[in-house]
Structures are given as C-alpha cells and as structure tokens.
Amino acid sequence: MTEFETKVLEVLARVAGPEDTAEWVEGTLFVECSEAMASLLESEFKTAFRCRIIRSKAGGEHAFDFA
C-alpha cells in the first residue's frame, strides 16, 4: 500500500462508520456505504487532498478515483 492510499484510509476511518467497508483495487478505492456517506467522503477527500475525485457506483459500492 502506498503512502497516499494510507492517508486516504485515515480520512475514511475518521469519517465513515464501522459498517462502511473499503478496499483498494488497482488504484481505485471501493467503499460499501450509503449514498449520503459517499457524498460526505467525496467532500472530505477533496478537502484533504485538493484533487479531483471521480466517483462512480459499482453494484452496492462506490468507487473513488483520485486524479
């Protein structure tokens, strides 16, 4: 895991609840969470990393790509 991925997971742990699970797959963060939590995470990631976030839905998960 890269230093950046570790920092992203630290933000996730601070914001998300215990029922929200996450996994990195080939540079994309997949989080199983509600739509409201995904929106909050997107906002937190933008603030923390000052980069563009590409969010999409993949089944019951939300995928986050950092650009």
LOMI-427643 format. One line per 5 residues: number of its first residue (from 1); their letters; for each residue x, y, z of N, C-alpha, C. Coordinates in Angstrom, 3 decimals, decimal comma. Example, Ala and Ser with C-alpha at 12.3 -4.5 7.8 and 13.67 -1.06 7.14 Angstrom:
% residues 2
1) AS) 13,190/-5,690/7,800/12,300/-4,500/7,800/13,200/-3,300/7,800 | 12,850/-2,250/7,080/13,670/-1,060/7,140/12,900/0,030/7,870
//
This chain:
% residues 67
1) MTEFE) 0,842/-1,175/0,000/0,000/0,000/0,000/0,892/1,243/0,000 | 0,514/2,225/-0,813/1,315/3,442/-0,908/1,009/4,380/0,264 | 1,863/5,376/0,423/1,654/6,379/1,475/0,343/7,131/1,237 | 0,053/7,443/-0,031/-1,185/8,148/-0,353/-2,395/7,294/0,017 | -2,375/6,024/-0,329/-3,500/5,136/-0,007/-3,715/5,051/1,496
6) TKVLE) -2,624/5,028/2,254/-2,716/5,004/3,711/-3,374/6,274/4,236 | -3,013/7,423/3,677/-3,602/8,695/4,103/-5,092/8,744/3,762 | -5,462/8,214/2,607/-6,879/8,168/2,228/-7,657/7,315/3,235 | -7,106/6,181/3,605/-7,781/5,314/4,575/-7,888/5,965/5,949 | -6,935/6,813/6,298/-7,014/7,552/7,564/-8,199/8,517/7,550
11) VLARV) -8,404/9,207/6,424/-9,567/10,093/6,291/-10,839/9,268/6,357 | -10,864/8,160/5,661/-12,031/7,283/5,660/-12,367/6,823/7,075 | -11,366/6,399/7,834/-11,588/5,921/9,198/-12,140/7,010/10,107 | -11,718/8,247/9,852/-12,179/9,381/10,675/-13,634/9,711/10,389 | -14,091/9,502/9,154/-15,417/9,947/8,717/-16,445/8,818/8,703
16) AGPED) -16,064/7,666/8,198/-17,017/6,573/7,974/-17,328/5,822/9,269 | -18,436/5,127/9,235/-18,835/4,311/10,368/-18,277/2,901/10,256 | -18,434/2,105/11,319/-17,897/0,742/11,313/-18,574/-0,173/10,287 | -19,768/0,184/9,865/-20,486/-0,629/8,880/-20,020/-0,353/7,447 | -19,253/0,720/7,262/-18,747/1,085/5,936/-17,403/0,392/5,710
21) TAEWV) -17,343/-0,455/4,695/-16,111/-1,195/4,428/-15,441/-0,659/3,180 | -14,115/-0,787/3,123/-13,360/-0,237/1,996/-12,250/-1,185/1,583 | -11,893/-1,087/0,297/-10,818/-1,902/-0,240/-10,216/-1,195/-1,448 | -8,886/-1,205/-1,547/-8,185/-0,683/-2,719/-8,060/-1,800/-3,747 | -8,409/-1,503/-4,997/-8,231/-2,440/-6,104/-7,615/-1,673/-7,266
26) EGTLF) -6,376/-1,976/-7,573/-5,659/-1,368/-8,700/-5,781/0,158/-8,733 | -5,572/0,779/-7,578/-5,559/2,239/-7,501/-6,913/2,896/-7,316 | -7,978/2,109/-7,272/-9,322/2,638/-7,055/-9,794/2,199/-5,677 | -10,374/3,143/-4,932/-10,920/2,836/-3,613/-12,389/2,479/-3,757 | -12,764/1,291/-3,319/-14,155/0,855/-3,321/-14,660/0,875/-1,888
31) VECSE) -15,782/1,575/-1,672/-16,353/1,692/-0,333/-17,809/1,247/-0,389 | -18,151/0,317/0,472/-19,540/-0,109/0,592/-20,178/0,774/1,656 | -21,016/1,722/1,187/-21,613/2,694/2,089/-22,863/3,282/1,450 | -23,565/4,103/2,205/-24,770/4,767/1,702/-24,394/5,886/0,729 | -25,376/6,350/-0,008/-25,167/7,471/-0,939/-24,751/8,727/-0,170
36) AMASL) -25,382/8,945/0,978/-25,049/10,121/1,791/-23,604/10,056/2,286 | -23,171/8,877/2,719/-21,792/8,729/3,195/-20,817/8,902/2,039 | -21,155/8,393/0,858/-20,278/8,548/-0,306/-20,097/10,024/-0,646 | -21,166/10,794/-0,561/-21,070/12,234/-0,829/-20,194/12,928/0,208 | -20,357/12,547/1,458/-19,543/13,125/2,524/-18,070/12,755/2,337
41) LESEF) -17,810/11,497/1,998/-16,430/11,072/1,763/-15,804/11,825/0,600 | -16,563/11,985/-0,481/-16,049/12,724/-1,635/-15,641/14,135/-1,237 | -16,476/14,796/-0,456/-16,179/16,148/0,011/-14,939/16,169/0,909 | -14,847/15,209/1,809/-13,690/15,134/2,713/-12,408/14,861/1,939 | -12,477/13,973/0,957/-11,289/13,672/0,150/-10,843/14,898/-0,637
46) KTAFR) -11,793/15,641/-1,206/-11,445/16,850/-1,960/-10,755/17,860/-1,061 | -11,277/18,028/0,144/-10,697/18,976/1,092/-9,304/18,524/1,541 | -9,175/17,253/1,851/-7,914/16,741/2,395/-6,798/16,701/1,358 | -7,151/16,371/0,103/-6,104/16,131/-0,891/-6,076/17,142/-2,032 | -7,055/18,028/-2,072/-7,095/19,086/-3,092/-6,852/18,534/-4,496
51) CRIIR) -7,600/17,492/-4,809/-7,504/16,902/-6,139/-8,905/16,567/-6,640 | -8,976/16,255/-7,891/-10,252/15,877/-8,489/-10,582/14,445/-8,079 | -11,838/14,224/-7,693/-12,305/12,902/-7,310/-13,322/12,454/-8,358 | -13,118/11,274/-8,892/-14,084/10,691/-9,827/-14,796/9,586/-9,063 | -16,085/9,790/-8,833/-16,865/8,825/-8,058/-17,857/8,148/-8,978
56) SKAGG) -17,966/6,848/-8,845/-18,956/6,097/-9,607/-19,534/5,012/-8,711 | -20,637/4,464/-9,156/-21,290/3,407/-8,389/-21,013/2,084/-9,080 | -20,623/1,100/-8,282/-20,334/-0,230/-8,819/-21,071/-1,238/-7,951 | -22,265/-1,626/-8,379/-23,083/-2,515/-7,555/-23,482/-1,800/-6,280 | -23,190/-2,394/-5,131/-23,513/-1,778/-3,842/-22,383/-0,935/-3,298
61) EHAFD) -21,348/-0,743/-4,104/-20,186/0,022/-3,654/-20,045/1,318/-4,444 | -19,327/2,243/-3,835/-18,966/3,488/-4,510/-17,476/3,415/-4,784 | -17,103/3,731/-6,013/-15,690/3,704/-6,421/-15,155/5,129/-6,461 | -13,990/5,342/-5,877/-13,349/6,651/-5,845/-12,000/6,554/-6,547 | -11,827/7,392/-7,558/-10,531/7,531/-8,239/-10,026/8,937/-7,995
66) FA) -8,760/9,058/-7,686/-8,136/10,333/-7,361/-7,297/10,769/-8,546 | -7,601/11,979/-9,073/-6,897/12,466/-10,261/-6,140/13,740/-9,936
//
